[in-house]
Amino acid sequence: MAPIPKGGTVAVTGAAGFIGGWTVKRLLSRGYRVRACVRDTGNDSRVGFLKAMPGYASGRLTLHSADLDNDGCFDDIFRGCHGVAHISHVSNYEDHRYVERVCNHMITSVNLSQSVTRVIVTSSVAAVMSEMDLEELVRRPVLYEGRYPDASNPKRTPSSQGYSMGKLIAENAFAEAAAESGLWEAITCCPADNVGPILSAHQKDYGPWQHNIETMLTGKYDQNWVYRPWFPVDVRDNADCHIGLLESIQVANAERYIAWSTDAVDVADICARIAIVLPELSFAVSEPVEVHPDRLQAREERYRSNWAGCDLRNDRIRAVTGITFRSFDESLRDCVESLLAVADITPVVRK
Ligand SMILES: NC(=O)c1ccc[n+]([C@@H]2O[C@H](COP(=O)([O-])OP(=O)(O)OC[C@H]3O[C@@H](n4cnc5c(N)ncnc54)[C@H](OP(=O)(O)O)[C@@H]3O)[C@@H](O)[C@H]2O)c1
């Protein structure tokens, strides 16, 4: 078991995505060799930005078609890699037998490789704090790595909490398999709300944070679930966290690390902030569209107070990676500029 060597080879799943794309870019800039795993290497609307990276021209970056739904798809790709950053989504978070199956075939590929010494499993803060009863936040307000959603709540089911539960299944499956193997380690990274520049136009539709910022720019956005503030992490910092965890000599199998700046921002404040960080835009700030039934709106003040009482921690990831998180203003500004420049979004402007 060991951290990966500087300049070693890393396979990145979900490499065409927002976080995966940035992880590829940052790995290359730090001198690594990268095997970018995407579903379709021929789909240039999704992978063209990877092919445009200078490392692709030299061969330091290679692209590989791998659909997680196909058992064994990573056998050849992982062979010879030192590390794996498993960042991609899966096709279905609600079907937990499917989630387990995907973990198992990926684990088999890691074991077969005989070369991988560390796997970073991208989980989510949803696996830390996704509560069916928001009063749970009052009972356990410290949001840190040792906290898990209340599993005893009868409403925590695959249909309502599939994402959070599926992420925990993956965290545990990789950690247990690594312990059994003894040849590699699985470290979990739990990112929060990724904001920052998109690298390709298709990334504006995912996230969902960059898509929410797009809706602010076009004048029609909402608070897309019962009230919770945004807990941002810049996507570039998140990529650096993943790389830091691959490199760190201080981490151990089965540990999890939350990647967030510990800022908390209200959705309406984010829209207003666009006009402040980019006065040149003459951006017309709007109010969120109310999409919730009255019964949920009536509870919003209570939810605000529950969240306001939470204590967000990032001590652990700062200690093992040395990361300093960017300001939200910088992430927001760069996200907006990329939406205009890369995805051709036209903002609503003041008359
Ligand atoms: N964005 C956030 O704020 C956030 C927060 C917490 C955790 N996360 C986690 O971070 C990871 C990446 O998120 P993201 O925002 O970068 O997502 P994204 O932009 O939607 O990218 C996800 C990638 O997953 C790949 N994928 C989906 N199903 C797949 C399958 N069956 N086989 C192979 N690849 C598949 C897609 O690959 P193709 O493009 O090749 O089809 C896609 O590029 C996810 O695991 C997510 O749960 C994200």
Ligand as a Chemical Component Dictionary entry (heavy atoms), coordinates in Angstrom:
data_LIG
# 
_chem_comp.id                   LIG 
_chem_comp.type                 NON-POLYMER 
_chem_comp.pdbx_formal_charge   0 
_chem_comp.three_letter_code    LIG 
# 
loop_
_chem_comp_atom.comp_id 
_chem_comp_atom.atom_id 
_chem_comp_atom.alt_atom_id 
_chem_comp_atom.type_symbol 
_chem_comp_atom.charge 
_chem_comp_atom.model_Cartn_x 
_chem_comp_atom.model_Cartn_y 
_chem_comp_atom.model_Cartn_z 
_chem_comp_atom.pdbx_ordinal 
LIG N1  N1  N 0  -20.977 18.322 -9.003  1  
LIG C1  C1  C 0  -21.065 18.347 -7.687  2  
LIG O1  O1  O 0  -21.313 19.408 -7.091  3  
LIG C2  C2  C 0  -20.848 17.085 -6.890  4  
LIG C3  C3  C 0  -20.982 17.142 -5.508  5  
LIG C4  C4  C 0  -20.751 16.003 -4.759  6  
LIG C5  C5  C 0  -20.358 14.820 -5.365  7  
LIG N2  N2  N 1  -20.244 14.799 -6.717  8  
LIG C6  C6  C 0  -19.831 13.533 -7.342  9  
LIG O2  O2  O 0  -18.749 13.796 -8.214  10 
LIG C7  C7  C 0  -18.797 12.924 -9.332  11 
LIG C8  C8  C 0  -18.700 13.717 -10.612 12 
LIG O3  O3  O 0  -19.709 14.699 -10.640 13 
LIG P1  P1  P 0  -19.765 15.760 -11.819 14 
LIG O4  O4  O 0  -20.519 16.922 -11.316 15 
LIG O5  O5  O -1 -18.419 15.959 -12.401 16 
LIG O6  O6  O 0  -20.711 14.986 -12.827 17 
LIG P2  P2  P 0  -20.850 15.077 -14.429 18 
LIG O7  O7  O 0  -20.312 16.349 -14.948 19 
LIG O8  O8  O 0  -22.249 14.728 -14.730 20 
LIG O9  O9  O 0  -19.914 13.913 -14.908 21 
LIG C9  C9  C 0  -20.196 12.600 -14.535 22 
LIG C10 C10 C 0  -19.620 11.647 -15.547 23 
LIG O10 O10 O 0  -20.056 10.342 -15.163 24 
LIG C11 C11 C 0  -20.018 9.573  -16.312 25 
LIG N3  N3  N 0  -20.937 8.439  -16.238 26 
LIG C12 C12 C 0  -22.251 8.443  -15.895 27 
LIG N4  N4  N 0  -22.746 7.193  -15.979 28 
LIG C13 C13 C 0  -21.727 6.410  -16.414 29 
LIG C14 C14 C 0  -21.591 5.036  -16.720 30 
LIG N5  N5  N 0  -22.614 4.186  -16.635 31 
LIG N6  N6  N 0  -20.393 4.575  -17.150 32 
LIG C15 C15 C 0  -19.346 5.410  -17.277 33 
LIG N7  N7  N 0  -19.398 6.727  -17.001 34 
LIG C16 C16 C 0  -20.577 7.213  -16.570 35 
LIG C17 C17 C 0  -20.377 10.486 -17.489 36 
LIG O11 O11 O 0  -19.511 10.074 -18.516 37 
LIG P3  P3  P 0  -19.655 10.403 -20.104 38 
LIG O12 O12 O 0  -19.595 11.919 -20.197 39 
LIG O13 O13 O 0  -18.446 9.773  -20.671 40 
LIG O14 O14 O 0  -20.936 9.851  -20.583 41 
LIG C18 C18 C 0  -20.108 11.886 -16.967 42 
LIG O15 O15 O 0  -19.123 12.573 -17.693 43 
LIG C19 C19 C 0  -20.077 12.120 -9.199  44 
LIG O16 O16 O 0  -19.744 10.875 -8.639  45 
LIG C20 C20 C 0  -20.903 12.929 -8.213  46 
LIG O17 O17 O 0  -21.774 12.131 -7.463  47 
LIG C21 C21 C 0  -20.488 15.892 -7.494  48 
# 
loop_
_chem_comp_bond.comp_id 
_chem_comp_bond.atom_id_1 
_chem_comp_bond.atom_id_2 
_chem_comp_bond.value_order 
_chem_comp_bond.pdbx_ordinal 
LIG N1  C1  SING 1  
LIG C1  O1  DOUB 2  
LIG C1  C2  SING 3  
LIG C2  C3  SING 4  
LIG C2  C21 DOUB 5  
LIG C3  C4  DOUB 6  
LIG C4  C5  SING 7  
LIG C5  N2  DOUB 8  
LIG N2  C6  SING 9  
LIG N2  C21 SING 10 
LIG C6  O2  SING 11 
LIG C6  C20 SING 12 
LIG O2  C7  SING 13 
LIG C7  C8  SING 14 
LIG C7  C19 SING 15 
LIG C8  O3  SING 16 
LIG O3  P1  SING 17 
LIG P1  O4  DOUB 18 
LIG P1  O5  SING 19 
LIG P1  O6  SING 20 
LIG O6  P2  SING 21 
LIG P2  O7  DOUB 22 
LIG P2  O8  SING 23 
LIG P2  O9  SING 24 
LIG O9  C9  SING 25 
LIG C9  C10 SING 26 
LIG C10 O10 SING 27 
LIG C10 C18 SING 28 
LIG O10 C11 SING 29 
LIG C11 N3  SING 30 
LIG C11 C17 SING 31 
LIG N3  C12 SING 32 
LIG N3  C16 SING 33 
LIG C12 N4  DOUB 34 
LIG N4  C13 SING 35 
LIG C13 C14 SING 36 
LIG C13 C16 DOUB 37 
LIG C14 N5  SING 38 
LIG C14 N6  DOUB 39 
LIG N6  C15 SING 40 
LIG C15 N7  DOUB 41 
LIG N7  C16 SING 42 
LIG C17 O11 SING 43 
LIG C17 C18 SING 44 
LIG O11 P3  SING 45 
LIG P3  O12 DOUB 46 
LIG P3  O13 SING 47 
LIG P3  O14 SING 48 
LIG C18 O15 SING 49 
LIG C19 O16 SING 50 
LIG C19 C20 SING 51 
LIG C20 O17 SING 52 
# 
